Amino acid sequence: MPYRRTSRLFTISFPPDLAAKAVALAQRDSRTMSELFREAFRVFYAQDVRKTMNEIGEYAVSRPSALTEADVPGLIREVRESNPSKNRAKPQEPRRRRA
């Protein structure tokens, strides 16, 4: 059975000065270029996720009616009271065992 690559291969290009810095950094840390770029992407991705989460948090706080966890039970009650026929649980018949 032939060997199958389990990772994707990317080709990237750098200007000469940035390429020299990348090579020097990889050599300094005894890493391959692939390891260096994988780690760089992980760091970039984590920062991007953190930035997105911070933006969501800032948006939530800036809303005039920012809700807290303590507000949830009251909101559930309001929704249920506004249309009781749709929000009531229907009684379920007990399941019968097959013989």
PyMOL commands that set and color helices and strands:
alter all, ss='L'
color gray80, all
select helices_A, chain A and resi 16-28+33-62+69-82+84-87
alter helices_A, ss='H'
color red, helices_A
deselect
rebuild
show_as cartoon
